[in-house]
Amino acid sequence: MISVLIYHPEEGLILFETGAGKDYPEVWGPQLGDLFARENYTEEMELDAQIRLTGNDIRDVKAVIIGHLHLDHAGGLEHFRGTDVPIYTHELELKHAFYSVASKTDLGRREDPWRTRQGHLEADQAITRSLSAIISSV
């Protein structure tokens, strides 16, 4: 599970993805905890600790971009609860997430709403275009 800290010369620190979150094995339950098992885990692997290793603090993050709202990408959003840090994701992704929670239909498998059916290259290009638009508007 990867998070990327981006330094923007005008906007400051932008975080792309937040990873699974601190207590994800307990929060997700044993099935997903086993699927996303941790090995050799230490507290130093947590998002806030990794950001500190860069000489920054998680409170220095000015914006968060989430590619999609599965827990292994967005579970660490807990760090930004109750803050004014804007969280950006694709509009259709957010609608899908709200619908999935309300209807209890998301079992963790679906096609991202903006992907084409012709392969990953087109999907990656679409995501890149979406993220570029988000970043330029931050």
C-alpha positions in Angstrom: 0.0 0.0 0.0 1.6 3.2 -1.2 1.2 6.8 -0.4 3.2 9.6 -2.2 4.1 12.9 -0.6 4.4 15.6 -3.3 6.0 18.9 -2.7 4.3 21.6 -4.8 6.2 24.9 -4.8 3.1 27.1 -4.4 0.5 24.8 -2.8 2.8 23.0 -0.4 2.6 19.3 0.5 0.0 17.2 -1.4 -0.5 13.6 -0.4 -1.5 11.1 -3.0 -3.4 8.2 -1.3 -3.3 7.4 2.4 -2.9 3.7 2.5 -4.9 1.4 4.7 -5.0 3.2 8.0 -3.5 2.3 11.3 -5.7 -0.5 12.6 -6.9 -1.9 9.4 -6.7 -5.6 10.3 -9.1 -5.0 13.2 -11.3 -2.6 11.3 -11.6 -4.7 8.2 -12.0 -8.0 9.9 -10.2 -11.3 9.5 -11.0 -12.0 5.8 -9.5 -8.8 4.5 -6.9 -8.6 7.2 -5.6 -12.0 5.9 -5.8 -10.8 2.3 -3.8 -7.7 3.1 -1.6 -9.3 5.7 1.2 -7.3 7.4 4.7 -8.8 7.8 7.4 -7.4 10.0 5.1 -4.5 10.9 6.4 -1.7 13.1 4.8 1.7 14.1 7.5 3.4 11.9 5.5 2.1 8.9 2.5 4.2 9.7 1.7 7.2 7.4 2.3 9.9 10.0 5.7 8.3 11.0 6.8 8.0 7.3 5.9 11.7 6.7 8.0 12.6 9.7 10.9 10.8 8.2 10.8 13.4 5.3 11.2 16.2 7.9 7.5 17.2 7.7 4.5 16.5 9.8 1.2 15.1 8.7 -0.4 18.4 9.8 1.7 20.1 7.1 -0.3 18.3 4.3 -2.4 20.9 2.4 -4.4 18.5 0.2 -5.1 14.8 -0.3 -5.8 13.1 -3.6 -7.4 9.7 -3.6 -7.3 7.6 -6.8 -10.2 5.5 -5.6 -12.0 4.9 -2.4 -11.1 1.3 -1.5 -9.8 1.0 2.1 -6.3 0.1 1.0 -6.0 3.5 -0.7 -8.2 5.7 1.5 -8.3 4.0 4.9 -5.7 6.6 6.2 -8.1 9.4 5.7 -8.8 9.2 9.4 -5.7 11.4 9.9 -7.7 14.3 8.2 -11.0 13.9 9.9 -12.0 17.2 11.6 -9.4 19.2 9.6 -9.8 21.7 6.8 -7.6 19.7 4.5 -9.4 19.2 1.2 -9.8 15.6 -0.1 -10.0 15.2 -3.8 -11.3 12.2 -5.8 -13.1 11.7 -9.0 -16.8 12.7 -8.8 -18.0 9.4 -10.1 -15.9 7.5 -7.6 -17.4 9.5 -4.7 -20.9 8.8 -6.0 -20.1 5.1 -6.3 -18.7 5.0 -2.8 -21.8 6.7 -1.3 -24.1 4.4 -3.2 -22.1 1.3 -2.1 -22.3 2.3 1.5 -26.0 3.2 1.4 -27.0 0.0 -0.5 -24.3 -2.3 1.1 -23.5 -3.6 -2.4 -19.7 -3.1 -2.6 -17.9 -6.3 -2.0 -14.6 -4.8 -3.0 -14.9 -5.7 -6.7 -16.0 -3.4 -9.4 -14.8 -1.5 -12.4 -13.8 2.1 -11.8 -16.5 4.2 -13.3 -14.2 6.2 -15.6 -12.3 3.2 -17.0 -12.6 2.2 -20.6 -13.0 -1.5 -21.4 -9.9 -1.5 -23.7 -7.2 -1.9 -21.1 -5.1 -0.4 -18.5 -3.3 2.1 -20.7 -6.5 4.1 -21.4 -7.5 3.8 -17.7 -4.2 5.1 -16.5 -4.4 8.0 -19.0 -7.9 8.8 -17.8 -6.8 8.8 -14.2 -3.7 10.9 -15.0 -5.9 13.5 -16.8 -8.3 13.5 -13.8 -5.5 13.9 -11.3 -3.8 16.6 -13.4 -7.1 18.6 -13.4 -7.4 18.2 -9.7 -3.8 19.1 -9.0 -4.0 22.2 -11.2 -7.1 23.4 -9.4 -5.6 22.9 -5.9 
